[in-house]
């Protein structure tokens, strides 16, 4: 775990230095920056294993940075904030943050949270990539993020693949629209938001066209979707 690379985004230079030294003493590789624009560049260039992201940043705030990161990456993110407002925590978590730490915080608690999140991420990654999912001729290749019916690859968009993979991983379970929207689309489900329904409809058509059973993705009215 100590070989992991952490990106620290904190505009308070003293705190930035203190936290950087703390994490390096624990054996982590640390990159650090002081504003939101540089954070986006560093996420792309350094490929961190975890991001510590302050909310109040120059040039681009932490929520904006998180929103952009989540369009292309599932890197674990811990938000840091001096505010203890419930709505702010809800905003961060709903936009895809994995954890939220309010300043002032215990250095020991922060390090334990970092270690726990990295451990969960490593376990999830190992589980996800351990093997393909096969259901009656449908194969989900988790490493390549592709789906096949027999030897025929189904042309899915990244979002469609993620929805199908979630349904396959939880076959027989009803996944709520709110869960799928947050998990896959990385947004809170709106009252009149039909985007998830459209994605599922297209997945059904593509599965059926490939010779599989698209109607096995069942709509459970008032609840969500289930792969039978």
Backbone torsions as a table, in degrees:
resi	resn	phi	psi	omega
1	UNK	NA	-29.2	-174.5
2	UNK	-72.8	-10.9	177.5
3	UNK	-84.9	0.5	-177.8
4	UNK	-69.7	149.1	179.1
5	UNK	-102.6	128.7	-178.9
6	UNK	-117.0	134.6	173.6
7	UNK	-102.5	120.6	178.0
8	UNK	-103.4	121.7	179.2
9	UNK	-116.9	100.7	-174.9
10	UNK	-149.4	123.5	-174.9
11	UNK	-83.4	-15.0	174.2
12	UNK	-76.0	107.7	-171.6
13	UNK	-63.5	-37.2	179.2
14	UNK	-65.9	-45.8	179.0
15	UNK	-66.7	-38.0	177.7
16	UNK	-58.1	-46.9	-179.3
17	UNK	-66.0	-42.7	-179.1
18	UNK	-62.7	-45.4	-179.3
19	UNK	-69.2	-36.8	177.5
20	UNK	-60.5	-46.2	-179.8
21	UNK	-65.2	-39.3	179.7
22	UNK	-61.4	-45.6	-178.3
23	UNK	-71.7	-35.6	177.4
24	UNK	-67.5	-35.6	176.6
25	UNK	-64.3	-28.8	177.6
26	UNK	-80.8	-3.8	176.2
27	UNK	99.6	3.2	179.5
28	UNK	-81.7	150.2	168.6
29	UNK	-84.2	130.9	-172.7
30	UNK	-125.5	127.1	166.5
31	UNK	-109.8	141.6	-179.0
32	UNK	-138.6	150.0	176.9
33	UNK	-148.8	176.8	-167.7
34	UNK	-125.5	1.7	179.2
35	UNK	-148.0	163.9	-174.0
36	UNK	-67.2	-36.8	-179.3
37	UNK	-65.1	-43.6	179.1
38	UNK	-67.1	-32.7	178.0
39	UNK	-58.8	-43.0	179.7
40	UNK	-63.7	-40.0	177.4
41	UNK	-64.9	-41.1	-177.1
42	UNK	-70.2	-34.7	176.8
43	UNK	-61.8	-40.8	179.5
44	UNK	-70.5	-43.6	-172.6
45	UNK	-81.2	-37.0	-172.3
46	UNK	-99.9	-14.3	179.2
47	UNK	49.0	61.7	-177.7
48	UNK	-67.6	158.6	175.4
49	UNK	-87.2	-16.8	179.1
50	UNK	-159.8	146.6	178.3
51	UNK	-120.9	127.2	168.8
52	UNK	-97.7	115.2	-167.5
53	UNK	-124.4	114.0	175.8
54	UNK	-71.4	149.6	179.5
55	UNK	-78.0	-50.1	-176.9
56	UNK	-88.5	103.7	-177.2
57	UNK	-131.2	151.3	172.4
58	UNK	-69.6	156.2	173.2
59	UNK	72.2	-44.7	178.0
60	UNK	-156.4	125.8	-175.8
61	UNK	-73.4	166.4	-174.6
62	UNK	-61.8	-36.5	179.0
63	UNK	-64.1	-40.7	178.5
64	UNK	-64.9	-42.4	178.0
65	UNK	-60.9	-46.4	-179.4
66	UNK	-60.5	-43.5	-179.2
67	UNK	-59.6	-41.2	179.8
68	UNK	-72.1	-41.7	178.2
69	UNK	-57.3	-43.9	-174.7
70	UNK	-69.0	-12.0	176.8
71	UNK	-74.0	-21.9	-176.2
72	UNK	-132.3	-10.2	-172.3
73	UNK	-143.0	146.2	174.5
74	UNK	-109.3	25.3	178.3
75	UNK	-56.9	136.0	178.5
76	UNK	-60.7	136.7	-178.4
77	UNK	-129.2	126.7	171.0
78	UNK	-107.9	121.4	179.5
79	UNK	-85.3	140.9	176.0
80	UNK	-116.7	135.2	-179.6
81	UNK	-152.9	146.0	176.2
82	UNK	-82.3	-10.3	-176.7
83	UNK	-96.3	148.1	-179.9
84	UNK	-112.6	30.4	-177.3
85	UNK	-79.1	130.8	-179.8
86	UNK	-61.0	-40.8	-177.8
87	UNK	-62.1	-35.7	179.0
88	UNK	-66.0	-40.8	177.4
89	UNK	-64.1	-42.3	179.0
90	UNK	-61.3	-42.6	179.3
91	UNK	-59.8	-48.1	-179.4
92	UNK	-62.0	-45.6	-178.3
93	UNK	-68.8	-37.8	-179.4
94	UNK	-69.3	-24.9	178.6
95	UNK	-88.4	0.7	172.8
96	UNK	115.1	7.5	175.3
97	UNK	-67.7	146.8	-178.9
98	UNK	-93.3	-23.4	179.3
99	UNK	-157.3	165.8	-174.8
100	UNK	-143.4	123.6	-179.7
101	UNK	-121.3	126.8	-177.4
102	UNK	-97.1	131.1	176.3
103	UNK	-77.3	146.6	-5.8
104	UNK	-76.2	146.0	-177.3
105	UNK	-128.2	159.0	176.2
106	UNK	-74.1	129.2	178.4
107	UNK	-60.6	-38.7	-180.0
108	UNK	-64.4	-43.5	179.2
109	UNK	-63.1	-41.8	179.3
110	UNK	-59.9	-45.8	-179.0
111	UNK	-64.4	-37.1	177.5
112	UNK	-66.7	-38.1	177.6
113	UNK	-65.1	-41.4	177.5
114	UNK	-60.7	-48.4	-178.5
115	UNK	-62.3	-42.8	-178.5
116	UNK	-65.3	-41.9	-179.0
117	UNK	-67.8	-41.1	177.4
118	UNK	-64.0	-37.3	179.8
119	UNK	-67.1	-45.3	179.3
120	UNK	-62.2	-39.6	-179.5
121	UNK	-64.9	-41.6	-179.5
122	UNK	-65.4	-41.3	179.5
123	UNK	-65.7	-43.9	180.0
124	UNK	-63.4	-41.7	-179.1
125	UNK	-64.7	-42.7	179.5
126	UNK	-64.4	-40.1	179.5
127	UNK	-66.9	-43.2	-177.6
128	UNK	-64.7	-39.2	-174.9
129	UNK	-92.4	2.1	-173.4
130	UNK	-67.4	-38.8	-176.3
131	UNK	-158.9	164.2	175.1
132	UNK	-78.0	159.3	174.0
133	UNK	-102.2	127.7	-179.7
134	UNK	-124.3	125.9	-179.8
135	UNK	-135.3	100.4	174.0
136	UNK	50.6	48.6	177.4
137	UNK	94.2	-11.7	174.7
138	UNK	-94.0	126.8	-179.2
139	UNK	-119.0	128.5	174.6
140	UNK	-105.5	114.2	179.5
141	UNK	-93.5	102.9	-172.6
142	UNK	-71.4	-27.9	-179.7
143	UNK	-74.4	-43.6	-179.3
144	UNK	-90.2	-8.9	-177.7
145	UNK	54.6	53.7	178.4
146	UNK	-131.9	161.6	178.9
147	UNK	-129.5	141.4	-178.7
148	UNK	-131.3	146.2	164.6
149	UNK	-112.7	109.9	-170.5
150	UNK	63.9	-122.2	177.9
151	UNK	-100.2	1.9	-176.7
152	UNK	-93.4	122.3	177.3
153	UNK	-78.6	135.1	176.9
154	UNK	-89.3	128.9	-178.8
155	UNK	-81.0	96.3	-179.9
156	UNK	-111.3	146.3	170.6
157	UNK	-73.0	162.2	177.6
158	UNK	-54.4	-39.8	-179.9
159	UNK	-68.0	-42.5	179.5
160	UNK	-63.5	-40.1	177.3
161	UNK	-60.1	-45.7	-177.0
162	UNK	-63.9	-39.0	177.9
163	UNK	-64.0	-47.2	-179.7
164	UNK	-62.6	-42.0	180.0
165	UNK	-62.4	-42.2	177.9
166	UNK	-60.7	-45.5	-179.3
167	UNK	-64.2	-38.8	179.7
168	UNK	-69.9	-40.4	179.4
169	UNK	-64.4	-26.1	-178.2
170	UNK	-117.7	39.0	-177.8
171	UNK	-52.7	133.0	179.8
172	UNK	89.4	-11.1	178.3
173	UNK	-100.9	146.1	174.2
174	UNK	-86.3	119.2	177.0
175	UNK	-100.8	123.7	-177.1
176	UNK	-68.2	154.9	176.6
177	UNK	-62.6	-35.8	179.2
178	UNK	-63.5	-41.9	179.0
179	UNK	-63.7	-49.5	-178.3
180	UNK	-64.0	-38.2	179.5
181	UNK	-63.3	-43.9	-179.5
182	UNK	-72.2	-41.4	-174.8
183	UNK	-71.4	-41.9	-173.2
184	UNK	-101.8	-49.0	-177.3
185	UNK	-84.5	-12.9	179.2
186	UNK	58.8	42.5	175.9
187	UNK	-151.6	157.0	177.2
188	UNK	-74.4	136.9	-178.1
189	UNK	-69.1	122.9	177.7
190	UNK	-83.0	159.2	-176.5
191	UNK	-60.6	-34.1	-177.1
192	UNK	-116.5	21.5	-177.5
193	UNK	-81.4	117.3	-179.0
194	UNK	-108.7	7.1	-174.6
195	UNK	-62.4	-40.4	179.5
196	UNK	-63.9	-42.3	178.9
197	UNK	-59.9	-40.5	179.8
198	UNK	-65.8	-40.9	178.6
199	UNK	-62.1	-44.5	-178.5
200	UNK	-65.1	-40.9	178.7
201	UNK	-60.0	-41.8	179.6
202	UNK	-68.9	-36.4	176.6
203	UNK	-62.0	-45.4	178.2
204	UNK	-56.1	-47.0	-178.1
205	UNK	-62.9	-40.7	-178.8
206	UNK	-68.7	-38.5	176.9
207	UNK	-64.1	-45.1	-179.7
208	UNK	-63.4	-41.9	179.4
209	UNK	-63.5	-28.8	179.6
210	UNK	-85.6	-0.6	177.4
211	UNK	94.8	11.9	176.8
212	UNK	-101.3	-168.5	-172.3
213	UNK	-108.9	82.7	-177.2
214	UNK	-59.6	-29.4	-178.1
215	UNK	-75.3	-1.3	173.3
216	UNK	-72.9	-15.3	169.4
217	UNK	-82.8	98.4	-172.8
218	UNK	-91.8	141.2	172.1
219	UNK	-88.7	119.8	177.0
220	UNK	-100.6	100.0	-169.8
221	UNK	-57.3	131.9	-180.0
222	UNK	81.2	-3.3	-178.2
223	UNK	-125.1	-60.6	-177.3
224	UNK	165.1	-134.1	-177.0
225	UNK	-130.2	153.8	179.7
226	UNK	-145.8	134.7	173.2
227	UNK	-91.2	113.0	-176.9
228	UNK	-77.7	NA	NA
